Amino acid sequence: MDPLMLSRLQFAAATYFHYLFVPLTLGLSLLIAVMETRYVHTGDEEYRRMARFWGKPFLINFGIGIVTGITLEFQFGTNWSQYSRYVGDIFGSLLAIEATAAFFLESTFIAVWALGWNRLSPRAHAVTAWLVAGASRVSAVWILIANSWMQHPVGYVLRNGRAELTDFMGIVTQEFALLTIFHTLSAAYVLGGFFVMGASAWHILRKSDTTFFVRSFKMALNFALVFSALVIVEGHWHGSMVAEAQPAKLAAMESHWKTDSNAPLYLLQIPRLTGEGNAVQALGVPGFLSFLAHHDTAAEVTGLNDFQASERPPVFLTFFAFRAMVGLGFLFLGLTLYGWIRRNRIVESPRYLRFMLWAIPLPYIANSVGWTVTEVGRQPWIVYGVQRTSEAVSPIGGLQVGLSLVGLVVLYSILGAIGFTLMAKAIGRGPEAVETSGQR
């Protein structure tokens, strides 16, 4: 039993599962804050009911997300101690800020928000909702800054056998981090919008509190439409940054093997599962890959053949994960554009509503394959160009990791089943059940 592979699987399992809950926390918290603000400005009680109703699945989701995220930081000590020893001066400081500032701020204000419906004025409660939303974003930002440093390390020096911090602001403000933050938050907002639209569609189809859920649907639709467009635009710029900072990842994303100017983008392409090159490669558009990567059709795009086999990411998985992410991104834009066109005839669009109900899992898949591109495409490095993943693992036995992996998967499966069941029940009861249970 290889402790390196098992440790990678364990961290991947924990991360994928944890990230089922993170984007909904980010997206739903912002929507709820907007709902409460509309209530304060208009006095329309319906907005207050909306905030209370959607707050129920939000709190369940937040609780499960907290529990599942704790083990991730412990793994840096148990499974990745060599990584922590080598770059802890940098990575540890970023995680410490997230934990001691953003996380505790978020946890404090979410308690005030959850318990303050009948204790705070509407305006003060709305402010609390914005503090929860803001703290959630601050927490995510510090995690993304830390991950961006692993993707594009700056502001450090190798000294005394380890990486030491030399430019904190350089790490925090680097362009790679800013693009990552914008892209990740936008994707989370899309997920939050689709979650509300899908759940609202279920009630509209059942003709349950139609006015309430049509209003919820339209608010989430506008929200998701804006960020579906933004995530595509930013994704293009982010891809250009990857081409400069991580050329091997870009080449794997496109299964591009030969370094070439005026590099084509093939519309029909399948990389070989084993070995070099592509099994299928047809319908090339000359210069399009060069344009996408460098905004210049004549630009040179580095191919995988320029990297030793040991320096290349897993091409097959990176290639198809990237295409799944891009395809779903354009699907989200199409679905929200269609919904916006029919926004005044939502009730008369049962096929669209059914599709939106079944589309709830799609943003979860898009977020997961997006992180697959990010992390698998960085291999064989844990810190790009600085430390290999194989050098970062703890000196532990495979049996230890294997047993903890099985235990983690079983435990997280139980937690996931409980969490999603509770959210489904809270949504299924409708707003009146939540409103009644919240009264003093």
N, C-alpha and C positions, 0 to 999 in steps of 0.2 A: 504494500500500500504506500503510494508516493505521498508524503506529507505536503509537498508543494502543490500538487494537483488537488488534493483533498482540501487544503487550505483555501485555494482559489475557488473551489466549488462552494465551500462553506461561506466565504465572504460574498460570493455572487448570490447564493440563495438568500442570505440575510438582506442584502442590498435590494434585490429585486422585490422581495416581499415588503420590506420597509417602504419602498418607493410606490407601492400601491396606495399608500395613504398620504404621503407628503404632498403631491400635486393637488389633491382634493382639498387639503387643509389650506393651501395657498390660494386656490381659485375660489373656494366657497367662502372663505373669510372675507375676501374683498367684495364679493357679491352681497353678503350679509351686511357689511358696513354701508354699502350703497343703499340697500333697502332701508336701513335704519335712518340714514340721512334723508332719504325721500320722505319718510314718515315725519321727521322733525320739521322739514320745510313745508310739507303740504298738510299735515295733520290727518292724512288719510290712514285710517286704522288698518286698511288692508296691507299696507307696507309693513306695519308692525307685526301682523299675523305672519307675513311672509318671512320676516327675519326670525321669528320664533320657531316657525315650522322648519325652515332649512337649518336652523341652529341645532336641532336635535341630531340629525345625521352628522353634522359637523363635529359635535362634541364626541360622539362615538368614534368617528374616524380619527380625531385628534388623540384620543386615549390609546387606541390600538397603535397608532403611529409612534407615540412616545415609547411604549413598551418594546416594540420591535426595533427601535433605533438604538436602544441602550447597548445591545450586544455588539453593535458595529464598532464602537470605540474600544470596547474591551478586547476585540480581536487584534487591535494594533499591538497589544501587549502579549496576548496568548499565542497568536499565529504569526504575527509579523513584527517580532521584537527586533530583528536586524534592521528593518526599515525604520522603526521608531528610534533606534540608537543612531542611525546614520543621518536622518533628516529631522529628528524630533525637535531640534532647536527652531526650525521653521514651521513645520506642520503642526507641532504641538501648540505653538503660540496662537495659531489661527483657530484651532479647535477650542483652546481655552477661552478665547474671547467669545466664541459662539455659545459655549456652555455657561459661562459665568455672567454674561450680559444678556444676550438675545433670548436664550432658552428660558432663563429664570424670569425675565421680563414677560415673555409670552405666557408662561405658566401662571404667573400672578394675575395678569389682566384677564386671562380667559376664565379664571375663577370669579373675578369681579363681574365679568360680563354674564356668566351663566347664572349667578346668584343674585344679580342686581336688578332684575326686571321690575320688581315691585319696591325696590329700595332706592333707586336712583331716578333722577328726572330723565325724561326722554332725551334731552340734549346731552346730559352727562353719560347716559348709557350708550348713545351713538358715538361719543368720543372714545369710550372704552372699546367699542367694536373696532374703531379705526386703530387704536393702540394694539389690539390683538392682531389685526391684519398687518400692521407695520412691523410688529415684533416677529411675526412669522417670516416676513420677507427678510428682515435683518438676519435671522437665524440661517435662512437658506443662502443668503449672500455670502456669509463667512464660510459655509461649507463649500460653496462653489468657488470661492477664491482659493481655498486650500486645494481643491481638485484641479483648478486651472494651473496652480503652481506645479502640480505633478505632470500636467500636460505640457506646460511651457515654463520651465524653471528659470526664474530671474531673481536678482537681488540677493545673491548668496555667494559664498566662497568656500572652496574645499580646503579645510585646514584641520590639522590634528586628526586625520582619518575620518572626518565627518563633514557634512554641509552645515555651515554657520551663516546665520542671517546677517546681511550687511545693509539692506535697503528695504525696510518694511513697506514704505509707501510705494516703492517700485512694484512690489508684489501685489499690493491692494489695487493699484490703479492701472496695471498693465492692460493693454487692449484685449488680450485673449480672455482675461477674466471678465471684463465688461461685456464682451459679446456673449460669453457663456451665461452670464447672469440674465441678460436680456432674453436669450433664446429659451433658457430653462423656465423662467417665470412666465413667458408668453405661452409656452406649451402647457404649463400648469393651469393657466387661465382658460385655455381651450378645454382642458379636461373638466374644470369646474363648470363651465358653461354647458358642455354636453351632458354632464351628470344631471344638472337641473332640467335641461330640456328633455332628456329621456324619461326622468321620473315624472315630469309634468305631462308628457305625452301619454303615459300610462293612465293617469287620472283623467285626462281629457277624453281619451278613448272610452273610458268607463262612465263618462259624463258625471264625474264626481267633482263638485265644487269648481265648475268649469271656469267661471270668471277669475277665480283666484289663480288657477294653474295656467290659464292663457296669459295672464299678466306675468307670472313667473317665467313662462316659456319665452315671451317676447324680450324680457329683460336679459335673460341668459343668451338668447339668440344674438342680440346686438353686441353683447360682451364677447361671445365666441367668434362672431364674424370679424370684429376688429383684430383680435389676437390671432385668428387663423391667417389673416393676411400678413400681419407683422411677423409671425414666426417663419413664414416662407421668405419674406424679404430679408430678414436678419440671417436666416439660414444660409442664404447665398453668400452674404458677406463673411459669415463664419467659415464657410467652406474655403473661401479665399485665404483666410488666416491659417487654416489647417494646411493648405497647400504650401505656405511659406514656412510654417513652424514644424509641421510633421509631414513631410513629403511622402514618407512610406505609408502613412495612414491614408492620405489622399489617393495614392496609387492603388491601395487595397480596396478602398471604397468604390473605385471605378474599374478594378481589375485591369489596370493599365500597366503593361509590361515593358514596353519599349520607350525609352526617352525620346521625345520627338517635339519639334515645333509644329504649329498648326495641328495639334493633336486632335483626332476625331473623337466624338462621343458616339458609341454604338448603341442603337436602339434595341438591338437584339443581341444579347451577350450572356454567356453562362461560363463562369470560370471552372476549370477542372477541379474536382474534389481533391484529387491528389496530383502532385506534380505541378509544373509550370505551365503558363499560358491558359488560353480559353478553349473550352470544348466547342463553343458556338460564338461566332463573332460576325455580325452582318449589319447592314444598313447604317453605316457610319456617316455622321454629319461632320465634314471637315472643319477643324478649327474650333468646334463648339466646346470641347473639353478645355482647351487653352483659354477660351473666353470665360468659362465658368470659374476656372481656377485663378486666372490672373487678369481678367477683364481685357484681354488682348488675344485676338485669334492667332497671332503669330508667336505667342509666348511658348517657351519650352516647358513641358510638363515631364517631371522625372518619373521614370518607369521602375517597376519592381526589379527588373533585371540589374539595375544599378546598385541593388542592395544584396548582400550575402543572404543566403536562405535563412540563416540564424537571426538576421536583423529584420525579417519581414513579419508583419502581423498575419494571423490566419485570414487568408484572402476570401475563402468561400463564405464564411460567416459574416465578415465585415461587409462584403459586397451586397449580400441579400438583406442584411439588417438595414443597411443604408437605403436600399430601394424600397423596403417596406415603410420606413420612416417617411421618405419623400412622397411615396404614393398616398399614404394616409393623410399627410399634410394637405395635399391638393384635394383629396376627398373631403376633408373637413371644410375647406374653403368653398367647395361646390355645394355641399349640404347647407351651409349657413347662408350662402348667396340665394339658393333656391328658397330657403325658409324666409329670408328677408323679403323676397319678391311676393311671397304668399302670406306675409305676416298678418294681414287683415282677414285672411281666410283660413287660418290655422285649423279651426274646428271642422271645416269642410275638406280637410286634407288627410283622411285617415291613413292612406298608404305612406305618406311622408311621416306621419306621427308614429306609425309602426316601425318604420325604418329607424327613426331617431331613438325609439325605445331599444331596439336591438343594437344600436350604434354606441350605447354606453361603454362597452368594453374597448372600443377601438382607440380612444385616446390613451387608455392604460397601455395598450399594446404599443402605440406609437412612442410613448415615453420610454417604455422598456427597451424597444429596439434602438431608440436613440442613444440610450446609455450603453447598449451593447456596442454600437459603433464607436463611442467615445473610449470605452475601456478595453475592448478587444483590439481595436485599431491601434492602441498605444503599445501593445505588446511587441517585443519581449521586455519592455521597460515598465517598471512601476513608477519611476520618475524619469521622464523622457530624456535619454542621452546621459543620465547621471547614474542610475542604479537599476540593474535588471531585477525583474520579479524573482528570479531564482536566487538572487543574493539577499532578498529581503525576508525570506521565511524564517520562522523560529526553528531552533534545533530540537524538534519534538518528534515523537514516533507517529507513524501513520495510523496506528490503532487508536490512539488518543483522539486524533482529528476525526477519524472515521466515526467513532462512537458519538462524539459531540455533534457531528454533522447530521447523523440520523436523529438524534434527540432534538436538534434545532428544527429540522424539517417537520417532525411530528408536532412539536409544540406550536410552531408558527402556523401549521395547517389548522390546528384547533382554534388558535386565536383568530385566524382569518375567517373561518367558518362562523365563529361567534360574532365577530365584528360585522361582516356583511349581512348576516341574518338579522342582527339588531337594527342595522340601518334600513334594511328592506321592510322590517316591521314598522319602524318609525315613519317611513314614507307611506307605507300602505294604510296606516291609520288615518292619514289626512290631517289638515291643519287644525280642525276643531279638537281632535283628541289631544294634540300637543298643547293647544291653547288652554284647554280645561285643566290639564294636569299641571300646568305652570302657575295657576292662580293660587293665591294664598287664602 
